[in-house]
């Protein structure tokens, strides 16, 4: 996995929440990549079982349990 992708994955994790309004298209524009790239990134996060998913409106969200786990992990609790 290259450094750009790793930075993007951590950034996506930091931006999403159970109430996120970010879409794949929004993130693709922000990172200047194709939407398929963001979709692959979301798939990587799903494969890592972090509770990340796209809802029916293509908004990237995370389940509350996964969100709490990540926040605890990032804060060192």
Phi and psi restraints in degrees (range 20) as a CNS / XPLOR table:
assign (resid 1 and name C) (resid 2 and name N)
       (resid 2 and name CA) (resid 2 and name C) 1.0 -82.2 20.0 2
assign (resid 2 and name N) (resid 2 and name CA)
       (resid 2 and name C) (resid 3 and name N) 1.0 164.9 20.0 2
assign (resid 2 and name C) (resid 3 and name N)
       (resid 3 and name CA) (resid 3 and name C) 1.0 -63.3 20.0 2
assign (resid 3 and name N) (resid 3 and name CA)
       (resid 3 and name C) (resid 4 and name N) 1.0 -39.9 20.0 2
assign (resid 3 and name C) (resid 4 and name N)
       (resid 4 and name CA) (resid 4 and name C) 1.0 -58.6 20.0 2
assign (resid 4 and name N) (resid 4 and name CA)
       (resid 4 and name C) (resid 5 and name N) 1.0 -44.8 20.0 2
assign (resid 4 and name C) (resid 5 and name N)
       (resid 5 and name CA) (resid 5 and name C) 1.0 -65.2 20.0 2
assign (resid 5 and name N) (resid 5 and name CA)
       (resid 5 and name C) (resid 6 and name N) 1.0 -42.7 20.0 2
assign (resid 5 and name C) (resid 6 and name N)
       (resid 6 and name CA) (resid 6 and name C) 1.0 -61.9 20.0 2
assign (resid 6 and name N) (resid 6 and name CA)
       (resid 6 and name C) (resid 7 and name N) 1.0 -43.5 20.0 2
assign (resid 6 and name C) (resid 7 and name N)
       (resid 7 and name CA) (resid 7 and name C) 1.0 -62.5 20.0 2
assign (resid 7 and name N) (resid 7 and name CA)
       (resid 7 and name C) (resid 8 and name N) 1.0 -43.4 20.0 2
assign (resid 7 and name C) (resid 8 and name N)
       (resid 8 and name CA) (resid 8 and name C) 1.0 -63.7 20.0 2
assign (resid 8 and name N) (resid 8 and name CA)
       (resid 8 and name C) (resid 9 and name N) 1.0 -41.1 20.0 2
assign (resid 8 and name C) (resid 9 and name N)
       (resid 9 and name CA) (resid 9 and name C) 1.0 -62.3 20.0 2
assign (resid 9 and name N) (resid 9 and name CA)
       (resid 9 and name C) (resid 10 and name N) 1.0 -46.1 20.0 2
assign (resid 9 and name C) (resid 10 and name N)
       (resid 10 and name CA) (resid 10 and name C) 1.0 -64.8 20.0 2
assign (resid 10 and name N) (resid 10 and name CA)
       (resid 10 and name C) (resid 11 and name N) 1.0 -37.1 20.0 2
assign (resid 10 and name C) (resid 11 and name N)
       (resid 11 and name CA) (resid 11 and name C) 1.0 -65.2 20.0 2
assign (resid 11 and name N) (resid 11 and name CA)
       (resid 11 and name C) (resid 12 and name N) 1.0 -42.9 20.0 2
assign (resid 11 and name C) (resid 12 and name N)
       (resid 12 and name CA) (resid 12 and name C) 1.0 -61.0 20.0 2
assign (resid 12 and name N) (resid 12 and name CA)
       (resid 12 and name C) (resid 13 and name N) 1.0 -45.4 20.0 2
assign (resid 12 and name C) (resid 13 and name N)
       (resid 13 and name CA) (resid 13 and name C) 1.0 -57.0 20.0 2
assign (resid 13 and name N) (resid 13 and name CA)
       (resid 13 and name C) (resid 14 and name N) 1.0 -40.7 20.0 2
assign (resid 13 and name C) (resid 14 and name N)
       (resid 14 and name CA) (resid 14 and name C) 1.0 -70.3 20.0 2
assign (resid 14 and name N) (resid 14 and name CA)
       (resid 14 and name C) (resid 15 and name N) 1.0 -21.5 20.0 2
assign (resid 14 and name C) (resid 15 and name N)
       (resid 15 and name CA) (resid 15 and name C) 1.0 -93.9 20.0 2
assign (resid 15 and name N) (resid 15 and name CA)
       (resid 15 and name C) (resid 16 and name N) 1.0 -22.7 20.0 2
assign (resid 15 and name C) (resid 16 and name N)
       (resid 16 and name CA) (resid 16 and name C) 1.0 -91.7 20.0 2
assign (resid 16 and name N) (resid 16 and name CA)
       (resid 16 and name C) (resid 17 and name N) 1.0 157.0 20.0 2
assign (resid 16 and name C) (resid 17 and name N)
       (resid 17 and name CA) (resid 17 and name C) 1.0 -151.3 20.0 2
assign (resid 17 and name N) (resid 17 and name CA)
       (resid 17 and name C) (resid 18 and name N) 1.0 174.1 20.0 2
assign (resid 17 and name C) (resid 18 and name N)
       (resid 18 and name CA) (resid 18 and name C) 1.0 -60.6 20.0 2
assign (resid 18 and name N) (resid 18 and name CA)
       (resid 18 and name C) (resid 19 and name N) 1.0 -17.2 20.0 2
assign (resid 18 and name C) (resid 19 and name N)
       (resid 19 and name CA) (resid 19 and name C) 1.0 -114.4 20.0 2
assign (resid 19 and name N) (resid 19 and name CA)
       (resid 19 and name C) (resid 20 and name N) 1.0 19.1 20.0 2
assign (resid 19 and name C) (resid 20 and name N)
       (resid 20 and name CA) (resid 20 and name C) 1.0 -56.4 20.0 2
assign (resid 20 and name N) (resid 20 and name CA)
       (resid 20 and name C) (resid 21 and name N) 1.0 146.3 20.0 2
assign (resid 20 and name C) (resid 21 and name N)
       (resid 21 and name CA) (resid 21 and name C) 1.0 -113.8 20.0 2
assign (resid 21 and name N) (resid 21 and name CA)
       (resid 21 and name C) (resid 22 and name N) 1.0 5.5 20.0 2
assign (resid 21 and name C) (resid 22 and name N)
       (resid 22 and name CA) (resid 22 and name C) 1.0 -70.0 20.0 2
assign (resid 22 and name N) (resid 22 and name CA)
       (resid 22 and name C) (resid 23 and name N) 1.0 138.5 20.0 2
assign (resid 22 and name C) (resid 23 and name N)
       (resid 23 and name CA) (resid 23 and name C) 1.0 -111.9 20.0 2
assign (resid 23 and name N) (resid 23 and name CA)
       (resid 23 and name C) (resid 24 and name N) 1.0 166.2 20.0 2
assign (resid 23 and name C) (resid 24 and name N)
       (resid 24 and name CA) (resid 24 and name C) 1.0 -57.0 20.0 2
assign (resid 24 and name N) (resid 24 and name CA)
       (resid 24 and name C) (resid 25 and name N) 1.0 -42.4 20.0 2
assign (resid 24 and name C) (resid 25 and name N)
       (resid 25 and name CA) (resid 25 and name C) 1.0 -63.9 20.0 2
assign (resid 25 and name N) (resid 25 and name CA)
       (resid 25 and name C) (resid 26 and name N) 1.0 -40.3 20.0 2
assign (resid 25 and name C) (resid 26 and name N)
       (resid 26 and name CA) (resid 26 and name C) 1.0 -58.9 20.0 2
assign (resid 26 and name N) (resid 26 and name CA)
       (resid 26 and name C) (resid 27 and name N) 1.0 -48.4 20.0 2
assign (resid 26 and name C) (resid 27 and name N)
       (resid 27 and name CA) (resid 27 and name C) 1.0 -69.0 20.0 2
assign (resid 27 and name N) (resid 27 and name CA)
       (resid 27 and name C) (resid 28 and name N) 1.0 -35.8 20.0 2
assign (resid 27 and name C) (resid 28 and name N)
       (resid 28 and name CA) (resid 28 and name C) 1.0 -61.2 20.0 2
assign (resid 28 and name N) (resid 28 and name CA)
       (resid 28 and name C) (resid 29 and name N) 1.0 -42.0 20.0 2
assign (resid 28 and name C) (resid 29 and name N)
       (resid 29 and name CA) (resid 29 and name C) 1.0 -66.8 20.0 2
assign (resid 29 and name N) (resid 29 and name CA)
       (resid 29 and name C) (resid 30 and name N) 1.0 -42.3 20.0 2
assign (resid 29 and name C) (resid 30 and name N)
       (resid 30 and name CA) (resid 30 and name C) 1.0 -61.9 20.0 2
assign (resid 30 and name N) (resid 30 and name CA)
       (resid 30 and name C) (resid 31 and name N) 1.0 -41.9 20.0 2
assign (resid 30 and name C) (resid 31 and name N)
       (resid 31 and name CA) (resid 31 and name C) 1.0 -94.8 20.0 2
assign (resid 31 and name N) (resid 31 and name CA)
       (resid 31 and name C) (resid 32 and name N) 1.0 1.4 20.0 2
assign (resid 31 and name C) (resid 32 and name N)
       (resid 32 and name CA) (resid 32 and name C) 1.0 55.0 20.0 2
assign (resid 32 and name N) (resid 32 and name CA)
       (resid 32 and name C) (resid 33 and name N) 1.0 49.0 20.0 2
assign (resid 32 and name C) (resid 33 and name N)
       (resid 33 and name CA) (resid 33 and name C) 1.0 -130.9 20.0 2
assign (resid 33 and name N) (resid 33 and name CA)
       (resid 33 and name C) (resid 34 and name N) 1.0 169.1 20.0 2
assign (resid 33 and name C) (resid 34 and name N)
       (resid 34 and name CA) (resid 34 and name C) 1.0 -73.1 20.0 2
assign (resid 34 and name N) (resid 34 and name CA)
       (resid 34 and name C) (resid 35 and name N) 1.0 145.7 20.0 2
assign (resid 34 and name C) (resid 35 and name N)
       (resid 35 and name CA) (resid 35 and name C) 1.0 -53.9 20.0 2
assign (resid 35 and name N) (resid 35 and name CA)
       (resid 35 and name C) (resid 36 and name N) 1.0 -30.8 20.0 2
assign (resid 35 and name C) (resid 36 and name N)
       (resid 36 and name CA) (resid 36 and name C) 1.0 -62.9 20.0 2
assign (resid 36 and name N) (resid 36 and name CA)
       (resid 36 and name C) (resid 37 and name N) 1.0 -32.0 20.0 2
assign (resid 36 and name C) (resid 37 and name N)
       (resid 37 and name CA) (resid 37 and name C) 1.0 -63.9 20.0 2
assign (resid 37 and name N) (resid 37 and name CA)
       (resid 37 and name C) (resid 38 and name N) 1.0 -45.0 20.0 2
assign (resid 37 and name C) (resid 38 and name N)
       (resid 38 and name CA) (resid 38 and name C) 1.0 -65.7 20.0 2
assign (resid 38 and name N) (resid 38 and name CA)
       (resid 38 and name C) (resid 39 and name N) 1.0 -39.8 20.0 2
assign (resid 38 and name C) (resid 39 and name N)
       (resid 39 and name CA) (resid 39 and name C) 1.0 -60.2 20.0 2
assign (resid 39 and name N) (resid 39 and name CA)
       (resid 39 and name C) (resid 40 and name N) 1.0 -40.1 20.0 2
assign (resid 39 and name C) (resid 40 and name N)
       (resid 40 and name CA) (resid 40 and name C) 1.0 -65.8 20.0 2
assign (resid 40 and name N) (resid 40 and name CA)
       (resid 40 and name C) (resid 41 and name N) 1.0 -39.0 20.0 2
assign (resid 40 and name C) (resid 41 and name N)
       (resid 41 and name CA) (resid 41 and name C) 1.0 -61.9 20.0 2
assign (resid 41 and name N) (resid 41 and name CA)
       (resid 41 and name C) (resid 42 and name N) 1.0 -43.7 20.0 2
assign (resid 41 and name C) (resid 42 and name N)
       (resid 42 and name CA) (resid 42 and name C) 1.0 -61.7 20.0 2
assign (resid 42 and name N) (resid 42 and name CA)
       (resid 42 and name C) (resid 43 and name N) 1.0 -39.2 20.0 2
assign (resid 42 and name C) (resid 43 and name N)
       (resid 43 and name CA) (resid 43 and name C) 1.0 -62.9 20.0 2
assign (resid 43 and name N) (resid 43 and name CA)
       (resid 43 and name C) (resid 44 and name N) 1.0 -39.9 20.0 2
assign (resid 43 and name C) (resid 44 and name N)
       (resid 44 and name CA) (resid 44 and name C) 1.0 -60.7 20.0 2
assign (resid 44 and name N) (resid 44 and name CA)
       (resid 44 and name C) (resid 45 and name N) 1.0 -44.1 20.0 2
assign (resid 44 and name C) (resid 45 and name N)
       (resid 45 and name CA) (resid 45 and name C) 1.0 -66.7 20.0 2
assign (resid 45 and name N) (resid 45 and name CA)
       (resid 45 and name C) (resid 46 and name N) 1.0 -35.2 20.0 2
assign (resid 45 and name C) (resid 46 and name N)
       (resid 46 and name CA) (resid 46 and name C) 1.0 -66.5 20.0 2
assign (resid 46 and name N) (resid 46 and name CA)
       (resid 46 and name C) (resid 47 and name N) 1.0 -43.4 20.0 2
assign (resid 46 and name C) (resid 47 and name N)
       (resid 47 and name CA) (resid 47 and name C) 1.0 -63.1 20.0 2
assign (resid 47 and name N) (resid 47 and name CA)
       (resid 47 and name C) (resid 48 and name N) 1.0 -28.0 20.0 2
assign (resid 47 and name C) (resid 48 and name N)
       (resid 48 and name CA) (resid 48 and name C) 1.0 -79.4 20.0 2
assign (resid 48 and name N) (resid 48 and name CA)
       (resid 48 and name C) (resid 49 and name N) 1.0 0.0 20.0 2
assign (resid 48 and name C) (resid 49 and name N)
       (resid 49 and name CA) (resid 49 and name C) 1.0 57.6 20.0 2
assign (resid 49 and name N) (resid 49 and name CA)
       (resid 49 and name C) (resid 50 and name N) 1.0 45.5 20.0 2
assign (resid 49 and name C) (resid 50 and name N)
       (resid 50 and name CA) (resid 50 and name C) 1.0 -94.1 20.0 2
assign (resid 50 and name N) (resid 50 and name CA)
       (resid 50 and name C) (resid 51 and name N) 1.0 0.1 20.0 2
assign (resid 50 and name C) (resid 51 and name N)
       (resid 51 and name CA) (resid 51 and name C) 1.0 83.8 20.0 2
assign (resid 51 and name N) (resid 51 and name CA)
       (resid 51 and name C) (resid 52 and name N) 1.0 16.6 20.0 2
assign (resid 51 and name C) (resid 52 and name N)
       (resid 52 and name CA) (resid 52 and name C) 1.0 -85.3 20.0 2
assign (resid 52 and name N) (resid 52 and name CA)
       (resid 52 and name C) (resid 53 and name N) 1.0 140.7 20.0 2
assign (resid 52 and name C) (resid 53 and name N)
       (resid 53 and name CA) (resid 53 and name C) 1.0 -157.6 20.0 2
assign (resid 53 and name N) (resid 53 and name CA)
       (resid 53 and name C) (resid 54 and name N) 1.0 164.9 20.0 2
assign (resid 53 and name C) (resid 54 and name N)
       (resid 54 and name CA) (resid 54 and name C) 1.0 -105.2 20.0 2
assign (resid 54 and name N) (resid 54 and name CA)
       (resid 54 and name C) (resid 55 and name N) 1.0 131.3 20.0 2
assign (resid 54 and name C) (resid 55 and name N)
       (resid 55 and name CA) (resid 55 and name C) 1.0 -83.1 20.0 2
assign (resid 55 and name N) (resid 55 and name CA)
       (resid 55 and name C) (resid 56 and name N) 1.0 -175.2 20.0 2
assign (resid 55 and name C) (resid 56 and name N)
       (resid 56 and name CA) (resid 56 and name C) 1.0 -65.6 20.0 2
assign (resid 56 and name N) (resid 56 and name CA)
       (resid 56 and name C) (resid 57 and name N) 1.0 -16.8 20.0 2
assign (resid 56 and name C) (resid 57 and name N)
       (resid 57 and name CA) (resid 57 and name C) 1.0 -100.3 20.0 2
assign (resid 57 and name N) (resid 57 and name CA)
       (resid 57 and name C) (resid 58 and name N) 1.0 13.7 20.0 2
assign (resid 57 and name C) (resid 58 and name N)
       (resid 58 and name CA) (resid 58 and name C) 1.0 68.6 20.0 2
assign (resid 58 and name N) (resid 58 and name CA)
       (resid 58 and name C) (resid 59 and name N) 1.0 22.1 20.0 2
assign (resid 58 and name C) (resid 59 and name N)
       (resid 59 and name CA) (resid 59 and name C) 1.0 -88.8 20.0 2
assign (resid 59 and name N) (resid 59 and name CA)
       (resid 59 and name C) (resid 60 and name N) 1.0 136.7 20.0 2
assign (resid 59 and name C) (resid 60 and name N)
       (resid 60 and name CA) (resid 60 and name C) 1.0 -88.0 20.0 2
assign (resid 60 and name N) (resid 60 and name CA)
       (resid 60 and name C) (resid 61 and name N) 1.0 125.1 20.0 2
assign (resid 60 and name C) (resid 61 and name N)
       (resid 61 and name CA) (resid 61 and name C) 1.0 -135.0 20.0 2
assign (resid 61 and name N) (resid 61 and name CA)
       (resid 61 and name C) (resid 62 and name N) 1.0 172.8 20.0 2
assign (resid 61 and name C) (resid 62 and name N)
       (resid 62 and name CA) (resid 62 and name C) 1.0 -136.5 20.0 2
assign (resid 62 and name N) (resid 62 and name CA)
       (resid 62 and name C) (resid 63 and name N) 1.0 140.6 20.0 2
assign (resid 62 and name C) (resid 63 and name N)
       (resid 63 and name CA) (resid 63 and name C) 1.0 -63.2 20.0 2
assign (resid 63 and name N) (resid 63 and name CA)
       (resid 63 and name C) (resid 64 and name N) 1.0 151.4 20.0 2
assign (resid 63 and name C) (resid 64 and name N)
       (resid 64 and name CA) (resid 64 and name C) 1.0 -58.2 20.0 2
assign (resid 64 and name N) (resid 64 and name CA)
       (resid 64 and name C) (resid 65 and name N) 1.0 -39.6 20.0 2
assign (resid 64 and name C) (resid 65 and name N)
       (resid 65 and name CA) (resid 65 and name C) 1.0 -64.1 20.0 2
assign (resid 65 and name N) (resid 65 and name CA)
       (resid 65 and name C) (resid 66 and name N) 1.0 -45.9 20.0 2
assign (resid 65 and name C) (resid 66 and name N)
       (resid 66 and name CA) (resid 66 and name C) 1.0 -62.9 20.0 2
assign (resid 66 and name N) (resid 66 and name CA)
       (resid 66 and name C) (resid 67 and name N) 1.0 -38.9 20.0 2
assign (resid 66 and name C) (resid 67 and name N)
       (resid 67 and name CA) (resid 67 and name C) 1.0 -62.1 20.0 2
assign (resid 67 and name N) (resid 67 and name CA)
       (resid 67 and name C) (resid 68 and name N) 1.0 -46.1 20.0 2
assign (resid 67 and name C) (resid 68 and name N)
       (resid 68 and name CA) (resid 68 and name C) 1.0 -63.5 20.0 2
assign (resid 68 and name N) (resid 68 and name CA)
       (resid 68 and name C) (resid 69 and name N) 1.0 -41.8 20.0 2
assign (resid 68 and name C) (resid 69 and name N)
       (resid 69 and name CA) (resid 69 and name C) 1.0 -60.4 20.0 2
assign (resid 69 and name N) (resid 69 and name CA)
       (resid 69 and name C) (resid 70 and name N) 1.0 -46.4 20.0 2
assign (resid 69 and name C) (resid 70 and name N)
       (resid 70 and name CA) (resid 70 and name C) 1.0 -65.5 20.0 2
assign (resid 70 and name N) (resid 70 and name CA)
       (resid 70 and name C) (resid 71 and name N) 1.0 -43.9 20.0 2
assign (resid 70 and name C) (resid 71 and name N)
       (resid 71 and name CA) (resid 71 and name C) 1.0 -62.4 20.0 2
assign (resid 71 and name N) (resid 71 and name CA)
       (resid 71 and name C) (resid 72 and name N) 1.0 -40.2 20.0 2
assign (resid 71 and name C) (resid 72 and name N)
       (resid 72 and name CA) (resid 72 and name C) 1.0 -64.5 20.0 2
assign (resid 72 and name N) (resid 72 and name CA)
       (resid 72 and name C) (resid 73 and name N) 1.0 -44.3 20.0 2
assign (resid 72 and name C) (resid 73 and name N)
       (resid 73 and name CA) (resid 73 and name C) 1.0 -61.8 20.0 2
assign (resid 73 and name N) (resid 73 and name CA)
       (resid 73 and name C) (resid 74 and name N) 1.0 -44.1 20.0 2
assign (resid 73 and name C) (resid 74 and name N)
       (resid 74 and name CA) (resid 74 and name C) 1.0 -70.7 20.0 2
assign (resid 74 and name N) (resid 74 and name CA)
       (resid 74 and name C) (resid 75 and name N) 1.0 -28.0 20.0 2
assign (resid 74 and name C) (resid 75 and name N)
       (resid 75 and name CA) (resid 75 and name C) 1.0 -90.2 20.0 2
assign (resid 75 and name N) (resid 75 and name CA)
       (resid 75 and name C) (resid 76 and name N) 1.0 -6.8 20.0 2
assign (resid 75 and name C) (resid 76 and name N)
       (resid 76 and name CA) (resid 76 and name C) 1.0 79.8 20.0 2
assign (resid 76 and name N) (resid 76 and name CA)
       (resid 76 and name C) (resid 77 and name N) 1.0 15.6 20.0 2
